[in-house]
C-alpha cells in the first residue's frame, strides 16, 4: 500500500470514529430514541397526558422532515465538517434549556421545535456523507461502523439518564447530556472528522459521478425508497419511543424497562456493524426484507406476550440498525455522489414524516383503546408491506470498485 493510500485510510478511520461519537450523543439518540425514560417523570410532575408529553418526539420528527433537505443542501455546499462543528454547541444549548422548563406546554413544544433546527448538522446525513467520501469497496461496512454510534448512544444514553435521575431528577439529566455534547462530542469531532482535499483527483472524480437531483427524484426507484422508508418510519421509531411506558404497563419496573431499552441499544449497535458488513456482499433490499419480518414479529410479541420484551427489543434493534445503513448505501449505489446529500435529506425527511405520524398514532391508540395492542398489530401489518415493496427494488446502477462506474449488480 502506498504512503498516500495509507494516509487516506487513516483519515477515513478517524472520520468514522468521530462519526461514532457524534452520532452516539446526537439528536437521533437524545431527542428521539432515548426520550422514552423522560416521559413518565415529566407526565407526573406537570400532570400532562401521555399523548401530550410524547408529542415532543412527534414534533422532532416533523421538524426533521423540514430540516433534512436543508441539511442536505448545507452539507453539499459547505461540507459536513463545518456544518457539524457549528451545530454541536447549539444542540447543547437546546438541551440545557430543558433544565428550566416551566409548567407550560407551549414552551415545552417550542423547545422541541428549536432543538432539531439547532442541531441541523448532527442528523446522520452529515456524518455518513463524511464517511462515504473515504470508502468504496467497503462502503457498507464503513457506513455501518459510523452508524453504530447510534447503537452506542442507544445503549449508553439511557443508562446515563437512569443514573442521573436516580440521584437527581430529569432536569439534571438533560443538563448532564448537554454537558456531554459540548465537552466530549465537540472536541472529538473537531480532531477526527476529515474531508478529502480538493486537489485529490480520485476523490474529485468520485464526487462528480452520479445522477442529478431532479433526474433522480423522477425515477421509480426513488419513489419506492420514499414509500418504503415512510412506512418504516411509521413503525420503528414510534415503537422505540413508547417502549419504556409499554413495558411498565405490562408489569416491568422502571429500572427493568430501562435495562431493556439499553439492550435494544446494544442490539442496534451490533446490527449497525453486522448489517453494514452484510450489505457489501448481499443485495441490501433482501436484508431489509429479513429485518422487517423480525420487526413485525416484535410488534406481535409486544402485543400478545410482553414478557418477551428482551427478544422484542433486540428484534427492533436489528430493524433500526439496518434502516439507515441500507438507506445511505442504496443512495450511493442507485444515484452516485453528486446529489447524495439532497437525496438522503429528502428520504430521511420522509422517514421522519412517517415517524411523527406513527408516534402520535401509537400513543393515541393506547389512549383510545386502553392499551397498545391495536397499534402494535397495525404496525406489524405495515412492516410486512415493506417486505413486499423491497421486492420491487432493481439491481444497483453504480457498482463498487476503485472508481464507481455504472453497471449492474445482481439482486440475487
Buried (B, 14 or more C-beta within 10 A) or exposed (E): EEEEEEEBEEBBBBBBBBBBBBBBBBBBBBBBBBBBBBBBBBBEEBEBEBBBBBBBBBBBBBBBBBBBBBBBEBBBEEBBBBBBBBBBBBBBBBBBBBBEBEEEEEBBBEBBBBBBBBBBBBBBBBBBBBBBBBBBEBBBBBBBBBBBBBBBBBBBBBBBBBEBBEEEBBBEBBBBBBEBBBEBBBEBBEEBBBBBEEEBEEBEEBBEBBBEBEEBBEBEBBEBBBBBBBBBBBBBBBBBBBBBBBBBBBEBEBEBBBBBBBBBBBBBBBBBBBBBBBBBEBBBBBBBBBBBBBBBBBBBBBBEEBEEBBBBBBBBBBBBBBBBBBBBBBBBBBBBBBBBBBBBBBBBBBBBBBBBBBBBBBBBBBEEEEBBBBBBBBBBEBBBBBBEBBEEBBBBBBBBEEEBEEEEBEBE
